[in-house]
Amino acid sequence: KAAEEYCAVLQTEVDTLLEEKADLVEANEDAAQDLVRAVQASVEMVAMLQQEIADLQVAGVQASAELTAKTEELGSLQAALHQISSELAASAEEAAAANEARESGLLEVGERRAEAAELQARMVSMEEQLVSAGVDRAEMEVKLEDASKVQQEHSERVAVLEKAVVRAKKHKGADISRLLDHIAATLYYNSVEVKDGFDVFDVDCDGRLSMDDFRTAIAQLELTSIRDEEIEALFASLDMNEDGFISMAEWDLGMKSADRGKVLAPKAGADPVRDLGNQFDAMRAELEASQLAAERMLVNLSAATAGQ
């Protein structure tokens, strides 16, 4: 009986401890949730602070760049004002000397005052020029850049014409124009347009014409009147980039001047070398005019920025 009473007491204490344990577990869960919420709030606060710091850094960089630009502008103005101040100081010294010399009748104070007023006017004018010189210089630089681009384009076109003239003069004895006319007439006789003639000459169908393709195609078209040295000269004249092959673009450009009518119905034609020479002279004159315009713009730019 005593043991049963003791067990009952122990059971009561156990129940009490279990209740306390449940209370503690519940309290710990509430505390854990509060802690999680506090951590989340802290993370959000840190992210917000990092964003604000990044924004401040960007604003600081922009402000630093603006400050540097303003500092440089201020330095230029200060240098100009310093020069004018030096001139004013020199004028003041001269005016003082004039005052001393007035008693002896050597100089008149009125002249020195006029010079001082003129220097003051020059200072105001220079300050206005400092403001407008930046815009004028930018406009002149844009115009000069455009002129340089035009000059570069003209130079490239002149170089192409020079190369064409040299190549035409080199093979002048082969009468390239006559050979091109005969090929165009032969293609027409075989119901092939000149633009499609590239495929006829591309014997191995690799998309470009080699010397072997050229010789084979001429033989297949039975152009027996074209000598071997003329074949080589004709191939060289069409191979404009001198890489040993004729591309479709080179074929189209070279055959563009071919006139089958001169063979099918002969008529007088202009000398191709003379035509290329005339084109070269025109391009040379255009290039010289462009260079002269660029030099004038350089002179104007130097004059506009000389004071600054």
Backbone bond lengths (Angstrom), bond angles and torsions (degrees), N, CA, C in turn:
res aa  C-N    CA-C-N  psi(-1)  N-CA   C-N-CA  omega(-1)  CA-C   N-CA-C  phi
1 K - - - 1.459 - - 1.537 109.82 -
2 A 1.327 113.38 -42.56 1.469 116.29 178.21 1.533 110.69 -62.73
3 A 1.329 115.15 -38.04 1.473 119.16 178.54 1.505 110.81 -65.04
4 E 1.330 118.42 -39.93 1.457 121.01 179.22 1.514 109.80 -64.94
5 E 1.334 117.25 -40.70 1.464 119.50 178.99 1.537 110.13 -64.64
6 Y 1.338 116.02 -39.38 1.464 119.60 179.46 1.531 110.53 -65.56
7 C 1.367 115.38 -39.79 1.476 119.24 178.50 1.524 110.27 -64.52
8 A 1.337 116.51 -37.40 1.475 119.37 179.17 1.515 110.21 -64.31
9 V 1.363 115.35 -41.12 1.470 118.37 178.38 1.534 110.47 -63.11
10 L 1.338 115.26 -43.80 1.462 119.44 179.29 1.529 111.17 -62.29
11 Q 1.329 116.50 -39.81 1.477 120.04 179.92 1.516 110.38 -62.88
12 T 1.350 114.55 -39.69 1.474 118.17 178.79 1.525 110.33 -63.25
13 E 1.344 115.96 -43.13 1.466 118.58 178.89 1.527 111.66 -64.87
14 V 1.338 115.81 -39.07 1.471 119.41 178.38 1.534 110.57 -61.83
15 D 1.353 115.64 -44.48 1.467 119.05 178.79 1.529 110.75 -60.13
16 T 1.336 114.65 -40.93 1.469 118.56 179.28 1.525 111.05 -62.97
17 L 1.363 115.46 -43.65 1.477 119.15 178.80 1.523 111.59 -63.92
18 L 1.341 117.58 -38.53 1.457 120.23 178.47 1.520 111.45 -63.83
19 E 1.348 115.00 -41.18 1.463 118.12 177.58 1.530 111.03 -62.85
20 E 1.349 115.19 -42.82 1.461 117.95 177.80 1.522 112.00 -63.22
21 K 1.371 115.02 -38.02 1.468 119.02 178.32 1.532 110.87 -62.49
22 A 1.350 116.27 -44.05 1.471 120.40 179.29 1.520 110.41 -60.78
23 D 1.342 115.15 -42.27 1.458 118.08 178.36 1.523 111.45 -61.87
24 L 1.358 114.97 -42.53 1.470 118.53 179.73 1.541 111.73 -63.97
25 V 1.360 116.27 -41.05 1.465 120.11 179.75 1.528 110.47 -62.05
26 E 1.342 115.44 -43.30 1.461 119.73 179.43 1.532 110.90 -63.82
27 A 1.345 114.34 -41.60 1.468 118.19 178.87 1.527 110.89 -63.99
28 N 1.344 116.47 -40.40 1.471 120.03 179.27 1.529 111.23 -64.31
29 E 1.345 118.15 -39.54 1.459 121.27 178.44 1.521 110.53 -62.58
30 D 1.346 115.84 -44.22 1.468 118.80 178.34 1.522 110.63 -61.50
31 A 1.344 115.13 -41.73 1.465 118.75 179.70 1.532 111.27 -65.25
32 A 1.336 116.16 -38.69 1.467 119.55 179.14 1.523 111.21 -64.33
33 Q 1.338 116.42 -42.87 1.470 119.56 177.52 1.520 111.18 -62.54
34 D 1.326 116.05 -41.94 1.467 118.89 177.47 1.522 110.84 -61.09
35 L 1.363 114.94 -39.81 1.457 119.35 179.92 1.533 111.33 -64.77
36 V 1.376 117.21 -41.95 1.464 121.28 179.24 1.519 110.32 -61.68
37 R 1.354 115.07 -45.18 1.458 118.36 179.15 1.530 111.11 -62.57
38 A 1.336 115.70 -38.90 1.466 118.64 179.05 1.533 111.02 -65.30
39 V 1.350 116.57 -39.53 1.460 120.57 179.26 1.532 110.39 -65.07
40 Q 1.358 116.78 -44.53 1.462 119.95 178.30 1.523 111.44 -59.83
41 A 1.337 115.17 -43.59 1.461 118.77 178.51 1.525 110.68 -62.21
42 S 1.347 115.58 -38.72 1.470 118.82 179.22 1.526 111.31 -65.72
43 V 1.367 116.60 -40.77 1.460 120.19 179.03 1.522 110.93 -62.36
44 E 1.344 115.88 -44.56 1.466 119.24 178.56 1.521 111.09 -62.75
45 M 1.321 116.88 -39.76 1.455 120.61 179.00 1.533 110.91 -64.29
46 V 1.357 116.81 -41.38 1.462 120.90 178.99 1.534 110.40 -63.01
47 A 1.363 117.13 -44.34 1.458 120.79 178.99 1.521 110.80 -60.97
48 M 1.344 115.24 -41.54 1.468 119.22 179.61 1.518 110.58 -63.77
49 L 1.344 116.07 -42.78 1.457 120.00 179.80 1.532 111.38 -65.25
50 Q 1.365 116.89 -39.00 1.468 119.77 178.40 1.523 111.31 -63.70
51 Q 1.359 116.74 -40.46 1.458 119.92 177.92 1.523 111.00 -63.56
52 E 1.346 115.67 -42.66 1.457 119.01 178.82 1.530 111.21 -63.10
53 I 1.349 115.61 -38.84 1.473 119.54 178.33 1.536 110.40 -63.89
54 A 1.373 116.82 -42.99 1.466 120.37 179.06 1.520 110.93 -62.23
55 D 1.351 116.18 -43.30 1.466 119.53 178.61 1.528 110.99 -61.40
56 L 1.347 115.07 -42.33 1.463 119.00 179.32 1.532 111.74 -64.02
57 Q 1.359 115.99 -36.55 1.469 119.14 178.82 1.529 110.86 -65.54
58 V 1.368 116.59 -44.50 1.472 120.00 178.52 1.522 110.54 -61.01
59 A 1.353 114.93 -45.12 1.461 118.59 179.03 1.530 110.61 -62.65
60 G 1.343 116.29 -36.68 1.468 119.56 179.18 1.518 111.71 -65.38
61 V 1.377 117.50 -39.75 1.464 120.72 178.94 1.526 110.57 -64.82
62 Q 1.345 115.75 -44.74 1.463 119.22 178.70 1.521 111.30 -62.10
63 A 1.335 115.07 -44.01 1.464 118.45 179.85 1.532 110.90 -63.66
64 S 1.349 116.01 -37.28 1.469 119.22 179.16 1.523 110.93 -64.86
65 A 1.378 116.73 -42.05 1.465 119.96 178.81 1.520 110.91 -63.14
66 E 1.345 116.09 -44.26 1.462 119.14 178.77 1.528 111.03 -63.19
67 L 1.335 115.47 -39.38 1.459 118.78 179.68 1.525 111.29 -64.71
68 T 1.354 116.26 -38.83 1.467 119.79 178.67 1.530 110.70 -63.48
69 A 1.354 115.78 -44.86 1.461 119.14 179.57 1.525 111.33 -62.43
70 K 1.347 115.88 -44.26 1.464 118.59 179.11 1.526 111.30 -64.62
71 T 1.353 115.40 -35.73 1.466 118.90 179.58 1.526 110.80 -64.76
72 E 1.355 116.45 -43.01 1.462 119.78 178.54 1.533 110.89 -63.30
73 E 1.341 115.78 -43.23 1.468 119.33 178.73 1.524 110.92 -62.56
74 L 1.338 115.34 -41.78 1.460 119.29 179.05 1.524 110.75 -64.74
75 G 1.359 115.89 -37.83 1.463 119.02 178.93 1.516 111.48 -62.52
76 S 1.356 116.41 -42.82 1.465 119.33 178.45 1.523 111.23 -61.74
77 L 1.345 115.80 -44.66 1.460 119.14 179.70 1.526 111.55 -64.36
78 Q 1.347 115.33 -39.78 1.457 118.34 179.24 1.519 111.53 -63.84
79 A 1.366 115.82 -37.90 1.470 118.81 178.77 1.531 110.45 -64.18
80 A 1.360 115.26 -43.55 1.462 118.37 178.93 1.527 111.27 -64.04
81 L 1.335 116.12 -43.35 1.465 119.39 179.49 1.528 111.67 -65.70
82 H 1.350 115.12 -34.57 1.462 118.79 177.93 1.524 110.67 -63.89
83 Q 1.343 115.28 -40.62 1.467 118.85 178.96 1.526 110.71 -63.95
84 I 1.352 114.48 -43.05 1.459 118.07 -179.94 1.528 110.54 -66.47
85 S 1.346 115.71 -38.19 1.470 118.96 178.01 1.518 110.92 -62.04
86 S 1.367 114.14 -38.59 1.465 117.81 177.74 1.521 110.97 -62.69
87 E 1.361 115.33 -41.12 1.452 118.32 179.01 1.525 110.99 -65.63
88 L 1.347 115.82 -38.89 1.455 119.26 178.38 1.533 111.06 -65.15
89 A 1.338 115.67 -39.19 1.461 119.32 178.43 1.527 110.39 -63.27
90 A 1.362 114.80 -42.76 1.464 118.17 178.32 1.520 110.70 -63.33
91 S 1.355 114.68 -39.94 1.462 118.05 178.63 1.522 110.89 -64.79
92 A 1.356 116.17 -38.60 1.463 119.32 179.00 1.532 110.87 -63.82
93 E 1.353 114.69 -39.86 1.461 117.88 177.64 1.527 111.10 -63.32
94 E 1.356 114.23 -41.80 1.457 117.26 178.88 1.534 110.80 -65.15
95 A 1.353 115.65 -37.57 1.462 118.97 178.47 1.524 111.01 -64.49
96 A 1.346 115.45 -39.19 1.468 118.60 177.61 1.524 111.05 -63.24
97 A 1.354 114.46 -42.17 1.470 117.80 177.88 1.524 110.62 -64.52
98 A 1.345 114.77 -35.36 1.460 118.00 179.13 1.523 111.06 -66.27
99 N 1.328 115.38 -38.86 1.466 118.58 177.64 1.529 111.49 -61.59
100 E 1.332 114.31 -39.35 1.463 117.98 178.86 1.528 111.40 -68.25
101 A 1.369 112.96 -34.64 1.467 116.23 -176.64 1.522 112.88 -86.20
102 R 1.362 116.09 -7.72 1.463 117.97 -177.65 1.526 112.24 -60.56
103 E 1.346 114.67 -36.65 1.463 117.99 -178.33 1.519 111.40 -61.69
104 S 1.322 115.54 -30.61 1.468 118.09 -179.92 1.520 111.61 -90.77
105 G 1.331 118.61 0.30 1.462 122.09 176.16 1.506 114.48 76.27
106 L 1.364 118.64 17.62 1.453 119.81 -178.03 1.525 112.40 -79.36
107 L 1.345 116.80 -39.63 1.461 120.45 -176.55 1.513 110.54 -135.08
108 E 1.291 116.81 158.60 1.448 123.15 177.64 1.526 108.96 -109.23
109 V 1.349 114.67 132.31 1.464 119.14 -178.20 1.531 110.85 -64.48
110 G 1.324 116.17 -30.11 1.463 119.04 -178.72 1.512 112.72 -60.55
111 E 1.334 117.34 -36.77 1.459 120.51 178.79 1.519 110.72 -64.75
112 R 1.345 116.13 -42.11 1.463 118.91 -179.73 1.521 111.89 -66.42
113 R 1.344 114.64 -37.07 1.461 116.87 177.48 1.532 110.79 -64.96
114 A 1.321 116.06 -37.12 1.467 119.76 177.41 1.535 110.79 -63.89
115 E 1.345 115.60 -40.85 1.465 118.96 177.75 1.525 111.18 -63.96
116 A 1.338 116.05 -40.01 1.466 119.22 178.21 1.518 111.01 -63.42
117 A 1.349 116.46 -41.85 1.464 119.84 178.11 1.524 110.96 -63.79
118 E 1.344 115.86 -38.04 1.463 119.57 178.10 1.527 111.42 -64.36
119 L 1.340 116.19 -40.17 1.461 119.50 177.11 1.521 111.34 -64.59
120 Q 1.323 116.91 -38.95 1.467 120.03 176.32 1.527 110.20 -60.51
121 A 1.342 116.51 -43.68 1.464 120.23 178.94 1.527 110.77 -64.00
122 R 1.325 116.22 -39.13 1.465 119.71 177.09 1.508 111.73 -62.96
123 M 1.324 117.33 -38.18 1.460 121.08 178.51 1.534 110.69 -62.07
124 V 1.334 115.90 -45.24 1.469 119.50 178.41 1.525 110.05 -62.91
125 S 1.336 117.28 -42.73 1.460 120.97 -179.66 1.516 111.60 -63.81
126 M 1.339 116.32 -40.42 1.463 119.68 179.60 1.518 110.98 -66.78
127 E 1.334 117.84 -36.95 1.455 119.85 177.16 1.529 110.88 -62.93
128 E 1.347 116.32 -40.13 1.469 119.26 177.48 1.520 111.19 -67.25
129 Q 1.336 116.77 -37.88 1.460 120.06 178.87 1.521 111.37 -66.80
130 L 1.342 116.51 -35.05 1.462 119.33 177.94 1.530 110.80 -61.57
131 V 1.336 116.47 -33.71 1.464 119.80 -179.63 1.519 111.07 -72.40
132 S 1.365 116.14 -42.74 1.464 120.09 -175.19 1.524 113.35 -86.44
133 A 1.339 118.07 -17.78 1.475 120.08 -175.49 1.518 110.90 -64.28
134 G 1.334 117.30 -35.29 1.460 120.08 -179.74 1.514 111.78 -59.85
135 V 1.358 116.85 -45.45 1.465 120.87 -179.97 1.522 110.56 -66.91
136 D 1.357 117.30 -45.36 1.466 120.30 -179.97 1.524 111.09 -61.02
137 R 1.316 116.55 -41.46 1.470 119.87 -179.06 1.528 110.68 -64.20
138 A 1.341 116.82 -41.71 1.461 120.04 179.74 1.522 110.88 -62.42
139 E 1.348 116.98 -42.97 1.460 119.82 179.43 1.521 111.39 -63.91
140 M 1.330 117.20 -42.19 1.462 120.18 179.88 1.526 111.45 -65.63
141 E 1.349 116.75 -37.55 1.469 119.57 179.15 1.526 110.81 -65.62
142 V 1.352 117.25 -38.12 1.467 120.29 177.73 1.523 110.13 -64.10
143 K 1.356 116.58 -45.23 1.462 119.88 178.76 1.522 111.78 -62.71
144 L 1.342 116.32 -39.70 1.461 120.19 179.31 1.527 111.18 -65.54
145 E 1.324 116.29 -39.03 1.469 119.81 178.18 1.526 110.71 -64.29
146 D 1.350 116.93 -41.60 1.467 120.02 177.22 1.518 111.00 -62.33
147 A 1.335 116.65 -41.96 1.467 119.92 179.47 1.527 110.99 -64.49
148 S 1.334 116.81 -37.08 1.467 120.16 178.95 1.523 110.75 -64.93
149 K 1.355 116.24 -39.89 1.465 119.25 178.66 1.526 110.68 -63.73
150 V 1.347 116.26 -43.94 1.460 119.68 179.12 1.528 110.53 -61.75
151 Q 1.342 115.64 -42.17 1.469 119.69 179.74 1.524 110.45 -63.12
152 Q 1.348 117.53 -39.93 1.466 120.73 178.67 1.520 110.71 -63.47
153 E 1.356 116.95 -42.63 1.461 119.74 179.05 1.517 111.01 -62.78
154 H 1.340 116.45 -42.86 1.461 119.59 178.73 1.526 111.33 -63.56
155 S 1.334 116.28 -39.35 1.466 119.63 179.58 1.521 111.08 -62.80
156 E 1.333 116.22 -41.76 1.470 119.88 179.24 1.525 110.69 -64.63
157 R 1.344 116.33 -42.20 1.467 119.08 179.62 1.534 110.98 -65.81
158 V 1.336 116.79 -38.95 1.468 120.05 178.06 1.531 110.48 -64.65
159 A 1.347 116.38 -39.79 1.465 119.84 179.40 1.524 111.02 -61.98
160 V 1.349 116.11 -40.96 1.468 119.93 178.22 1.522 110.83 -62.94
161 L 1.354 116.21 -44.27 1.458 119.58 179.84 1.529 111.94 -66.25
162 E 1.354 116.11 -38.90 1.468 119.10 177.36 1.526 110.88 -59.31
163 K 1.338 114.79 -43.68 1.465 118.96 -179.55 1.530 110.32 -65.10
164 A 1.326 116.23 -39.85 1.463 120.07 179.81 1.535 110.88 -65.66
165 V 1.348 115.61 -40.34 1.470 119.27 179.15 1.519 110.98 -63.88
166 V 1.347 115.57 -44.30 1.471 119.48 179.73 1.518 110.64 -61.42
167 R 1.357 115.65 -43.68 1.460 118.99 -178.89 1.526 110.74 -66.22
168 A 1.340 116.35 -39.71 1.465 118.75 -179.90 1.529 111.44 -66.30
169 K 1.363 117.12 -41.94 1.469 120.32 178.58 1.534 111.29 -66.24
170 K 1.338 115.91 -34.80 1.461 120.31 -178.80 1.524 110.81 -63.31
171 H 1.330 116.30 -38.68 1.459 120.44 -177.00 1.524 111.89 -108.05
172 K 1.339 115.94 25.21 1.455 119.51 -177.66 1.526 111.23 -62.04
173 G 1.337 116.70 -36.50 1.459 119.95 -178.02 1.510 112.90 -64.70
174 A 1.339 117.63 -25.17 1.456 121.01 -178.03 1.520 111.57 -81.63
175 D 1.335 119.68 -9.13 1.468 123.70 -179.43 1.525 109.73 55.13
176 I 1.325 115.58 65.61 1.463 122.02 -176.62 1.516 111.11 -57.58
177 S 1.331 116.03 -40.11 1.463 119.73 -178.67 1.531 111.14 -59.47
178 R 1.344 116.71 -42.80 1.472 119.96 179.86 1.525 111.21 -64.78
179 L 1.349 116.60 -39.85 1.462 120.20 -179.76 1.530 111.00 -65.45
180 L 1.333 115.88 -40.89 1.467 119.36 178.52 1.526 110.36 -64.35
181 D 1.345 116.52 -38.77 1.464 120.24 178.26 1.530 111.04 -62.37
182 H 1.342 116.69 -41.84 1.468 120.76 -179.67 1.531 110.83 -65.61
183 I 1.345 117.04 -40.68 1.471 119.49 178.85 1.526 110.12 -64.51
184 A 1.349 117.03 -43.57 1.466 120.38 179.31 1.525 110.88 -62.29
185 A 1.341 117.09 -40.73 1.460 120.64 179.53 1.525 111.12 -66.54
186 T 1.339 117.10 -39.89 1.461 121.05 179.79 1.530 110.70 -66.05
187 L 1.334 116.90 -42.10 1.466 119.80 176.89 1.522 110.33 -61.58
188 Y 1.330 117.10 -41.63 1.464 121.31 179.16 1.529 110.55 -64.27
189 Y 1.333 115.89 -38.85 1.471 120.46 179.02 1.525 110.46 -63.14
190 N 1.351 116.80 -31.53 1.466 121.88 178.39 1.528 112.63 -93.91
191 S 1.344 115.88 17.71 1.480 121.89 176.80 1.525 112.35 62.21
192 V 1.317 116.82 38.15 1.466 121.94 178.70 1.532 107.76 -123.87
193 E 1.336 115.96 127.77 1.448 120.18 175.99 1.538 110.21 -72.83
194 V 1.336 115.79 156.09 1.466 119.63 -177.68 1.520 111.14 -60.00
195 K 1.343 117.01 -40.23 1.468 120.01 -178.31 1.522 111.92 -65.66
196 D 1.345 117.01 -25.71 1.468 120.65 177.54 1.517 111.93 -91.40
197 G 1.331 116.61 -4.91 1.459 119.48 -179.00 1.523 112.73 -65.80
198 F 1.349 117.16 -22.93 1.463 119.65 178.48 1.513 110.95 -57.75
199 D 1.353 116.69 -42.14 1.469 120.22 -179.91 1.518 111.16 -65.91
200 V 1.348 117.51 -32.92 1.464 120.55 178.18 1.525 110.31 -66.19
201 F 1.352 117.02 -40.51 1.462 120.81 -178.51 1.536 112.39 -79.87
202 D 1.328 117.43 -20.86 1.474 120.54 178.89 1.527 108.65 -80.21
203 V 1.330 115.88 78.48 1.461 121.60 -172.91 1.523 111.78 -64.01
204 D 1.348 118.07 -42.66 1.467 120.10 -177.74 1.529 112.47 -89.06
205 C 1.326 117.37 3.96 1.478 122.87 173.99 1.534 112.64 54.84
206 D 1.335 116.99 42.59 1.467 120.10 177.74 1.522 112.30 -103.03
207 G 1.319 117.74 9.23 1.457 120.80 175.84 1.516 114.76 84.94
208 R 1.335 118.58 6.33 1.454 122.28 177.26 1.522 108.66 -153.42
209 L 1.340 115.55 156.69 1.456 120.07 -176.18 1.521 109.81 -102.70
210 S 1.323 115.38 122.81 1.459 120.37 173.34 1.525 108.57 -96.43
211 M 1.321 116.52 174.71 1.459 120.40 177.85 1.522 110.68 -63.86
212 D 1.346 117.14 -36.92 1.469 120.15 177.86 1.521 110.38 -64.70
213 D 1.357 116.64 -42.93 1.466 119.29 176.53 1.526 110.26 -58.14
214 F 1.331 115.58 -42.86 1.462 121.01 -175.80 1.528 110.68 -63.98
215 R 1.334 116.18 -47.58 1.462 119.68 -179.31 1.531 110.56 -63.80
216 T 1.343 115.81 -43.44 1.470 119.70 -177.95 1.519 111.46 -62.92
217 A 1.348 117.07 -44.44 1.457 120.58 -178.65 1.526 111.41 -64.72
218 I 1.337 116.79 -41.13 1.472 119.82 178.81 1.521 110.52 -63.54
219 A 1.329 116.09 -37.93 1.469 119.33 177.40 1.524 110.78 -67.08
220 Q 1.334 118.04 -42.10 1.461 121.41 -179.82 1.522 111.21 -65.06
221 L 1.347 117.09 -34.00 1.467 120.68 178.03 1.529 112.14 -81.09
222 E 1.364 116.37 0.18 1.466 123.03 176.79 1.530 112.09 58.68
223 L 1.361 114.11 40.00 1.474 119.14 175.43 1.525 108.80 -86.81
224 T 1.338 114.81 67.11 1.471 120.10 -174.16 1.517 112.54 -71.43
225 S 1.346 117.03 -15.45 1.466 118.59 -178.34 1.530 112.41 -76.78
226 I 1.343 116.77 -13.19 1.469 120.19 -179.85 1.517 108.65 -87.06
227 R 1.321 116.78 118.38 1.455 121.63 -178.51 1.532 110.61 -75.08
228 D 1.326 116.20 165.03 1.457 121.52 -176.43 1.527 111.16 -62.87
229 E 1.340 116.81 -42.33 1.467 118.80 -179.76 1.528 110.97 -67.60
230 E 1.349 116.47 -29.19 1.456 119.64 176.73 1.524 111.20 -71.28
231 I 1.332 115.90 -34.86 1.472 119.84 175.81 1.524 109.90 -61.45
232 E 1.335 116.82 -44.72 1.465 120.76 179.69 1.536 110.76 -63.94
233 A 1.346 116.29 -42.57 1.463 119.57 179.66 1.520 111.27 -65.31
234 L 1.320 117.47 -40.81 1.468 121.92 179.98 1.534 110.57 -65.56
235 F 1.336 115.57 -42.68 1.469 119.33 178.28 1.531 110.69 -62.00
236 A 1.349 116.08 -43.21 1.470 120.14 -179.63 1.526 111.47 -64.40
237 S 1.338 117.14 -36.28 1.465 119.29 -179.73 1.521 111.89 -69.81
238 L 1.341 117.76 -31.82 1.472 121.02 178.02 1.520 112.09 -81.54
239 D 1.337 117.03 -26.35 1.478 120.98 178.14 1.531 108.29 -81.37
240 M 1.328 115.69 79.76 1.464 120.56 -170.27 1.518 113.85 -70.45
241 N 1.341 117.36 -31.78 1.464 118.90 178.48 1.521 112.30 -92.76
242 E 1.360 115.92 2.45 1.466 122.18 173.72 1.525 112.76 56.24
243 D 1.355 116.35 42.26 1.463 120.04 177.18 1.521 112.27 -99.89
244 G 1.344 117.51 5.67 1.460 120.79 177.96 1.517 113.54 89.90
245 F 1.340 117.10 1.32 1.460 120.72 -179.91 1.529 108.54 -139.59
246 I 1.337 115.32 157.06 1.467 121.68 176.63 1.519 108.24 -109.83
247 S 1.318 116.33 117.70 1.459 120.01 178.10 1.531 109.39 -83.57
248 M 1.346 115.34 170.49 1.467 119.40 179.41 1.525 110.72 -64.18
249 A 1.358 116.74 -37.11 1.454 120.27 179.30 1.535 110.19 -65.01
250 E 1.328 117.15 -41.20 1.463 120.62 178.37 1.523 110.80 -66.32
251 W 1.344 116.62 -38.21 1.470 120.63 177.24 1.529 110.52 -61.58
252 D 1.347 115.85 -48.60 1.469 119.59 -178.89 1.527 111.14 -61.84
253 L 1.345 116.81 -42.14 1.453 120.43 -178.75 1.527 111.28 -68.01
254 G 1.334 117.12 -41.62 1.456 120.57 -178.35 1.519 112.99 -71.06
255 M 1.345 116.13 -39.63 1.464 120.14 -178.01 1.520 112.76 -81.94
256 K 1.326 116.60 -4.98 1.460 120.18 -178.32 1.533 111.55 -62.03
257 S 1.332 115.92 -31.85 1.469 119.87 -178.18 1.527 112.68 -88.48
258 A 1.342 117.59 -3.37 1.466 120.30 -177.89 1.530 110.11 -68.79
259 D 1.342 115.71 139.40 1.463 121.55 -178.81 1.529 108.38 -130.25
260 R 1.331 115.74 100.37 1.474 118.97 -178.86 1.521 111.62 -66.36
261 G 1.361 115.83 -20.66 1.457 118.53 -179.68 1.520 112.92 -63.94
262 K 1.356 117.03 -26.77 1.456 119.79 179.11 1.531 111.77 -67.52
263 V 1.354 115.40 -24.51 1.461 119.44 178.87 1.529 110.08 -93.43
264 L 1.326 116.52 -45.73 1.459 120.43 -179.18 1.524 111.19 -71.83
265 A 1.350 116.41 -36.51 1.468 121.06 176.13 1.523 106.71 -140.90
266 P 1.341 119.99 83.80 1.471 123.89 -171.06 1.523 112.30 -55.07
267 K 1.329 114.97 140.46 1.459 121.46 174.38 1.521 108.65 -152.98
268 A 1.311 116.73 162.50 1.470 121.35 -177.13 1.520 109.78 -68.21
269 G 1.327 116.28 142.65 1.462 120.97 178.69 1.519 110.71 -135.20
270 A 1.329 115.76 162.83 1.468 120.79 -179.59 1.511 110.29 -76.76
271 D 1.304 115.03 153.23 1.462 121.56 177.76 1.527 108.84 -71.73
272 P 1.356 120.31 120.36 1.473 120.76 -177.60 1.518 112.63 -63.68
273 V 1.349 117.05 -32.85 1.455 118.90 178.88 1.530 110.82 -66.18
274 R 1.338 116.05 -39.68 1.456 119.90 178.17 1.534 110.95 -64.57
275 D 1.357 116.57 -40.87 1.462 119.90 178.71 1.523 110.92 -62.11
276 L 1.323 116.28 -43.93 1.470 119.18 178.63 1.525 110.92 -63.96
277 G 1.332 116.25 -38.06 1.462 119.17 177.61 1.516 111.94 -63.53
278 N 1.340 117.43 -40.28 1.462 120.27 177.39 1.525 111.35 -64.15
279 Q 1.336 116.13 -42.13 1.463 119.54 177.12 1.531 110.95 -61.66
280 F 1.313 115.83 -40.96 1.463 119.62 179.87 1.534 111.11 -63.74
281 D 1.344 117.08 -43.02 1.465 120.21 179.19 1.521 111.02 -62.56
282 A 1.336 117.10 -41.09 1.466 120.32 179.59 1.527 110.83 -64.28
283 M 1.331 116.14 -42.48 1.460 119.81 179.61 1.523 110.71 -66.97
284 R 1.321 117.59 -36.84 1.458 120.92 179.03 1.538 110.36 -64.11
285 A 1.340 116.27 -42.61 1.472 119.81 178.71 1.518 110.72 -64.70
286 E 1.342 116.31 -40.10 1.470 119.65 178.65 1.523 111.08 -64.42
287 L 1.344 116.75 -39.60 1.460 120.96 178.82 1.526 110.90 -65.26
288 E 1.337 117.85 -42.37 1.464 120.37 179.39 1.530 111.07 -63.49
289 A 1.340 116.82 -39.02 1.466 120.05 177.24 1.521 110.89 -63.59
290 S 1.349 115.91 -39.88 1.467 119.77 178.62 1.521 110.98 -65.37
291 Q 1.333 117.24 -40.29 1.460 120.70 178.78 1.527 110.68 -64.52
292 L 1.347 116.46 -40.64 1.460 119.81 179.03 1.526 110.80 -63.48
293 A 1.330 116.63 -41.11 1.469 119.91 178.22 1.518 110.92 -63.68
294 A 1.349 116.47 -40.23 1.461 119.63 178.73 1.527 111.49 -64.41
295 E 1.346 116.82 -40.01 1.468 119.93 178.53 1.528 111.02 -64.28
296 R 1.336 116.93 -39.90 1.464 119.47 177.70 1.520 111.44 -63.19
297 M 1.325 116.07 -40.43 1.467 119.47 178.47 1.523 110.91 -64.57
298 L 1.338 116.98 -36.66 1.470 120.03 176.85 1.525 110.63 -63.76
299 V 1.338 116.31 -41.66 1.471 119.75 179.00 1.520 110.37 -63.28
300 N 1.345 116.99 -44.08 1.466 120.59 179.22 1.516 111.02 -63.50
301 L 1.316 116.61 -39.85 1.464 120.48 179.28 1.526 110.59 -64.67
302 S 1.332 117.05 -43.01 1.459 119.94 179.10 1.521 111.03 -63.40
303 A 1.346 115.99 -41.23 1.467 118.93 179.81 1.526 111.51 -66.76
304 A 1.353 116.30 -36.72 1.477 119.56 -177.45 1.516 111.90 -70.42
305 T 1.335 116.77 -29.49 1.462 120.91 -175.79 1.511 113.29 -105.92
306 A 1.340 117.45 5.37 1.472 119.79 -176.36 1.514 111.01 -62.55
307 G 1.349 117.43 -43.11 1.464 120.17 -179.39 1.518 111.67 -63.43
308 Q 1.325 116.07 -43.72 1.469 118.63 -179.97 1.528 110.27 -67.08
